[in-house]
Amino acid sequence: MSQYPSAIPVADGITWVGAFDPTLDDFHGFTLWEGVKGTTYGSYLVQGEKTALVDTVNIDFVDEFLARVSEVVALEDISYLIVNHVEPDHFGGLMAVLEKLPNAEVCCTAAAARTIVDFHGANVPARIVADGDTVDLGGRTLEFLPVPMVHWPDSMFTYVPESKTLLSNDAFGQHIGIPGTIFASEVSWERLLLSADLYYANILMALSNPIKTAIQKVVAKGWSIETIGPSHGLIYRGEEVGRIIAHYQSIIDGSIKDGSVTLVYSTAWHSTELLAHEITKRLRDRGLVVHEFNLNEEPFSKATLALLKSSALIVGAPTMHNGLFYRTAAFLQYISGLRPKLKLAAAFGSFGWSGGATKQARAMLEAMGAPMVEKDLQIKFRPTETDAETIDTWVDGFVAALAGGPVAE
Ligand code: FEO
C-alpha cells in the first residue's frame, strides 16, 4: 500500500479513494513549479445497497488506487463504474481497473463510449446515459448531466441527491497534491484560488461558454449542493460551494478583470529585455499595474495565469532569422488555443537590420482575435536615450487605447 493516506469519507455514503501525485510538474505541457506543483486524481465510491465507483486515476496509480478501494468494499461488489471523462489522467488505466471489477457495468455518455473505443482500442460494453438519467443504488441515486467540452466532448457531472454532492470531474479542479489533504478547508482560500485560477487559465480558459452552460443547467435543475468533489485537488463543502461557483462566474462574465497589463518578452542579447523594462517602467509611472515575465526563464503557465485577470497583453521579442524569436512564438502558440479575453494587445521588439518579429507577433495576436494598438514598437539594437521619446509616445498611445481614448500618432 502507498505511503499515502487511506480512503477518506467525504459525505454520507461517499468516500474519496483517489490518488495523490505530489511531484507532478508537467501536465501535458502545463508547467507547475515549486510551491504549486502536484495534483490529485479524485475518485469516489458512492454506496447505497449497491456500490458505484465514480472516476478512477492516472494509470501510474492504479495499484495503490485499487488497494484503497478495497479498504472500503470488495472489488467484486462494485456494481457500476461511472466514467465522467475519458482523458488518461482519469481513465488511462480503464482496462486495468475493469479487469479487477468483474461485476461493474460502465456508465458513460455516448461521446465517452466512442472515445473509449478510439483511445483504448476496446469495445467496452457500456450503459449510455443522457441528461437526467439515473442509477438507483438502493437508498442512494446517481443522476447524470453530460457537460460537453467541460473539458472534452465526453465530459459529464454525476450528482448524488441524498448526499447533496456533485462529482464534477475537471470542473472546479485545482492541481493541488498535498498527501493527506483533500478538503478546501485544509488550506487558505487564497492558496486554493491560486491553483484553481492556474488550472482554469491553462486548461479551461477557452471553455468558458460550455462551463457557463453547465452551471446554468445545474442551477435550473435546482440541485441542492453541499459538497463538490472535483477529480483534481480539494473538495468544497458548505459555503465554499457557493464561493467557488461565484468565482467561476466572475471569470466567465469578465468581472475578474482588474485592468492590469501582462507584458511578456523573450530576449537573445538582452536588448528586448531592456526595452521591456523601459515599457514596464513607463506604464507603471502612468499608474498601471504590470505583470512582467521573461519567457526565457519563466513558465508559460505563470504568464497565462496573469492573463486571467489582465485586460491587456504586450508581447516582446527580438528578430532572429528575419522573424519572431522562437520562445515568444511558442508562448503565442500556447495561448492561442486558450483564447484569453483581451481588451488590447501590442507587440514590441529589438531588431538589427531586417526586422520582422513584431509583424509575426501581431499576426498571431490578431489571429486569436486580440484588438491591437495601431503601431508596433521596434527599436534598432539596444534602446538608448535617443529612443526615449519614441518609447514615451508609444506607451502614451497604448495607455490611451486601453483607456478607450484616441490613440496618439
Ligand atoms: Fe483531468 Fe480533462 O482531464
Boltz pocket constraint, residues with backbone or C-beta under 6 A from the ligand:
constraints:
  - pocket:
      binder: B
      contacts: [[A, 85], [A, 87], [A, 89], [A, 90], [A, 151], [A, 152], [A, 170], [A, 231], [A, 232]]
      max_distance: 6.0
